[in-house]
Every structure is written in structure tokens, then in C-alpha cells.
Amino acid sequence: MSKEEFFDVAVIGSGPGGYVAAIKAAQKGKNVVLIEKEFLGGTCLNCGCIPTKTLIANAQMLEKLSKASSFGIHIASMTFDYKKMKERKDGIVKNIRKSLEGLLKSNGITILMGAAKFTSPNTLKVVGESSCVIRADAIIIATGSTTLDIKAFPCDHKTILNSTSILEMSELPKSLTIIGGGYIGCEFASLYAELGVKVTIVEALDKIISAQGPSLSKFLTQTFQKKGIQIKTGITVTKVNTGANGATITLSDGSSLESDKVLVSIGRKLVTEGLDLQKAGIAPNDKGMIEVNEKMQTSVPGIYAIGDVTGKAMLAHVASHQGIVAAVNATGGEALMHYHAIPAVIFTSPEIAMVGMTLEEAEKRQLPAKVGMFPFQALGKAQATGDIEGFAQVVVSPTTGEILGAQVIGHDASSLIGQMALAIQNELTLECITETIHAHPTMSEGWLEAALIAQETPIHFPPKLKKSR
Ligand SMILES: Cc1cc2nc3c(=O)[nH]c(=O)nc-3n(C[C@H](O)[C@H](O)[C@H](O)COP(=O)(O)OP(=O)(O)OC[C@H]3O[C@@H](n4cnc5c(N)ncnc54)[C@H](O)[C@@H]3O)c2cc1C
């Protein structure tokens, strides 16, 4: 490629925000360049969603096999090889990365490997394998986020790890202390506890997954405690000393813990460093976010921002949808971003998934709301497969019947939540759910039964006891 090139649309960063935006812009007939400084696929593919869920799949398989005898299947002895699990994970990431490259090329997108920075609002300098200068009518910033260190004891990636370096571990530690009980910390806790590691979570707030509301937090706390995960809340780590035998972790109450490894999982840093945003006329806000309107436009015409770097909801599917909205607007169309029906999943065992409002959120907003909750224990399919743990719950308006939110805990909650995302996005009511014929026997019947309970007409659940006169 020559030293200076013109493109209709330039996208910086190839995570689930950037690569989806690039494909959408290419579909609109535009000449698109996608610039990536590290690995195609960004955090999600290389050190986020995909590698973690691949390792979690190993733990799920092990958990299922451990129940084999109750299905009449006898496994004489069962062992596992974590090194092979890690190699499988690396292979899957590599394969998807290769497929992604092919997909981008099949859409006629130019891929440049290098770090991009602004030299003006419509020019970028790319430094790296494909050094050059780019001019573009529209630029989409999709630079994502990265791991965050604790200054007092930064990660050494040997004993003190972050969510990226822990994925490079080839041997399991005997014990692991996780600093931070958010969704990423809890997914790692569940994964490693299932693989037999002694896990402790230290969380500064008064509960784990506090962003997901008190009832889900309480459920996960109880589940984790049953699995032997130790949870310390309302306390911080003040010091970590590392040595040949692992780490000594000092807590704010003066007590200490010993652990082979420490995982720091305290949130993410948004990536704007090195972009020379001031040359584009953009200043991130005091939280480091690039502010955008609902068209994903920044304050500078022709420059858009999407994904984690906007600090909205730091999830891959949100980044992708924002990417579609930005690409449509950047190519002469009209699209608006919405955030009221975003499904979120915590891939613990059991899985937790939610969309829209919890009952507590509805109450906080002073919206009248009621719930219908159906335990999976009462479902034929759950009994058949042995996945009886958990429930499906809908939060509805008692006046209009509109579904305001839904939560599901249990086997394959991550797939089940899709039905409720569709319902909330399209303002469906309880009646729409009860009028929909759900296949039998399936876990999705949990939604039908939860909706029937909310309507006070349960079929597979005893009716509410009438008060005696
Ligand atoms: C351990 C973990 C597990 C997760 N699990 C899930 C999950 O199960 N589901 C889910 O929805 N989300 C999950 N996430 C969050 C998800 O990964 C992010 O929300 C998502 O990747 C954000 O996408 P993005 O496109 O904004 O940025 P990113 O995926 O972070 O990609 C940004 C890309 O931009 C590149 N870049 C940065 N600066 C430049 C530059 N100057 N020039 C060129 N390239 C640049 C980076 O190298 C990177 O490749 C997880 C995250 C972590 C850390």
C-alpha cells in the first residue's frame, strides 16, 4: 500500500465493536480500513469472552461428568489435564481469529496492523507492520479497554495476575485469591473452584456482583459458599507480598491470607492513550470515556466512538450494536442506540442472566411492578437432565402487563435470556408470552410458567392460597 491512502471510513480497533462497524460500513458500499495494533478480535476474542467461556466449558463438562453415576453411568476414574484445556482454548482463539480475518477480507475491508493516532480530525498516522497515513471521511474509534493494576502491588504476571495473564497459566494453583467480586472475578472464581482450586474472593463493597442487585447477589453468594468459595466483603487488600511460596495478602482489618496466586479483577481502564485525541479536537471526560450521543457521534463531526471506550455498558454485544449504529450514521443513514433491553450474562455455575429491570430497580424508580417466579425444579425438562437448580422470573407492570425485566438462573440461562430480550425490546406483554406456544419439554417453558404465575393463573404450580374469611 502507498504511503498515504484515502478511505470512506476508517475504524480504529478490531474488537467486537470495531470489526462489526467495519463490516456494516462495507455493506453500505464504502471503502473501509480497519486498523489493529495487537490481535484481530480485540479483548473479547483474545483475552475476554471466548477464552474464558472455552475454559468454563471444561469446568461444565467436568461438573456434568461428576454427576454421571446418578444417570446410571459409571466412570471408574476421572482426571483432567489443565495444560490440555489451555491448549484447546488457545487453538479455538487462533481458529476464530483466522476466520475473522477471512470474513473481513471477504467484505473487501483493508486490514492494517499498527497503532493509529490522530494527526487531524480526518487523518490518522498508523505505526507498525503497516505504517502509513490515512485520510477518511468518517473515523470510528473502537479502542476498547484494558486491565487495571493496583498501584501498591502491580501485577508481576507470575504470582499477581490479571484477567489476561491468568489465561496464560498452564498449571493450576492450589489456591487463588481474587481481588474484586464483579462479574469477571466471579466467573473466574466459579471456573477455578470447579477445577478444585481453593478460591477466596475479597470485595470492597458489601456484596459480590452488587451491580446486578441484592437478590441475584444473595443467590450467588449462597451458591459459592456451598461450593466452598470463601467470600470476604466490605474489606480491601492493602498489601501483597510475593515470595517463592506464593503471596501473603494483608487485608484492611489487619488480618492476612496465604495464596499461591492472586488475581486482580477490579475493573477496566478505557483505552484512549496514544490516540492523540486532542489533534482531533476530542477530550475524554474525567472518567476517561469518549462521550457520544445516541448516534454514537462524538463532539467532532465525522468522528464516532463505540464500545468499551464510551464507558456505557462494557459488553461485547453492546459494542457490536453500537458499531452498527455508528456505521449506519457514518455512511449517510439514520440509526439510534438504545440501552433498555441489554441482556447480561454471568457465566458462573449455574449461569445468571438478566435483561431490563429487576424488581428492586422498578421500585427505586417508583414504577408499579410485580413478579412471577417459576423454579426449574418444577419443569419436566430440568428433571430429565438433572438441571433443577435455579428459576426464571419476570418483572411486569401490573397495570399494562408490559414486561419490564427478566432474570434467570440455571442451566443455559445465557441462551434462555434471548426470549426476554426480544420481548422487552418489542414492548411485549405477559399475554404475548402466555399466548406463545412453547415447545415441551424445554427449559424455555420456564418463561411461560413464570408469566402464568405473574397472571395468577399457574398451570404447573399450586395456586396462591385464598385467605380464609
Ligand atoms: C475476562 C473477560 C471476560 C469477558 N467476558 C465477556 C462476556 O462473556 N460477554 C460479554 O459481552 N463481554 C465480556 N467481556 C467484555 C468484552 O470483552 C468487551 O466489552 C468487548 O471486548 C469490548 O469491545 P470493544 O470493541 O469496545 O473493544 P476491545 O474488544 O477491547 O477491542 C479494542 C481493540 O482496539 C485495539 N486498539 C486500541 N488502541 C488502538 C490504536 N491506537 N490503534 C489500533 N488499535 C488499537 C486493541 O488492541 C483491541 O484489539 C469480557 C471481558 C473480559 C476482560
The ligand as an ORCA input file, in Angstrom:
! r2SCAN-3c Opt
* xyz 0 1
  C     -12.086    -11.718     31.193
  C     -13.190    -11.025     30.424
  C     -14.337    -11.719     30.117
  C     -15.368    -11.100     29.399
  N     -16.478    -11.812     29.115
  C     -17.487    -11.226     28.422
  C     -18.653    -11.956     28.058
  O     -18.776    -13.133     28.373
  N     -19.611    -11.317     27.359
  C     -19.505    -10.003     27.003
  O     -20.418     -9.471     26.382
  N     -18.410     -9.283     27.326
  C     -17.401     -9.853     28.009
  N     -16.270     -9.141     28.300
  C     -16.210     -7.726     27.873
  C     -15.871     -7.623     26.377
  O     -14.677     -8.329     26.107
  C     -15.734     -6.161     25.980
  O     -16.901     -5.462     26.374
  C     -15.548     -6.018     24.473
  O     -14.413     -6.706     24.020
  C     -15.433     -4.542     24.089
  O     -15.279     -4.442     22.708
  P     -14.595     -3.180     22.025
  O     -14.726     -3.395     20.562
  O     -15.117     -1.940     22.610
  O     -13.050     -3.215     22.461
  P     -11.954     -4.350     22.591
  O     -12.506     -5.692     22.435
  O     -11.214     -4.033     23.844
  O     -11.022     -4.093     21.335
  C     -10.307     -2.907     21.171
  C      -9.188     -3.153     20.160
  O      -8.608     -1.902     19.819
  C      -7.220     -2.071     19.657
  N      -6.582     -0.748     19.804
  C      -6.533      0.033     20.910
  N      -5.891      1.187     20.629
  C      -5.531      1.134     19.317
  C      -4.847      2.006     18.446
  N      -4.405      3.204     18.861
  N      -4.641      1.629     17.162
  C      -5.086      0.414     16.727
  N      -5.737     -0.455     17.518
  C      -5.964     -0.101     18.788
  C      -6.858     -3.048     20.774
  O      -5.622     -3.681     20.506
  C      -8.046     -4.001     20.723
  O      -7.799     -5.079     19.865
  C     -15.228     -9.738     28.993
  C     -14.054     -9.043     29.273
  C     -13.037     -9.669     29.989
  C     -11.792     -8.899     30.284
*
